[in-house]
Amino acid sequence: MDCLAVGDHDRLMSENLVENSDRAYFHRRAEQELSQAQRAADPAAVRAHYHLAGYYLDLVYRPDIEDTPAKLTD
């Protein structure tokens, strides 16, 4: 069983808080994009906002795909 060195626990907790903070930010951005999509009149703008919302939600719920570029499909 591995033991944590002095300071490792604090470092790990700090990294986890940053990750949670990032997720909260991405969730907020997704909500903002969904709101913009609902207000947009141009179909292309609606599509773009929904696409961005989906990308942000991927970052919230699938952080392992952060380095995967988003792709728009027709």
Residue pairs with C-beta under 8 A, 6 or more apart in sequence:
4 12
19 63
22 59
23 59
23 60
23 63
26 56
26 57
26 59
26 60
27 56
27 57
27 60
29 52
29 56
30 52
30 53
30 54
30 56
30 57
30 60
31 53
33 49
33 50
33 52
33 53
33 56
34 49
34 50
34 53
36 45
36 49
37 45
37 46
37 49
37 50
37 53
40 46
40 49
51 70
51 72
55 70
58 65
59 65
59 66
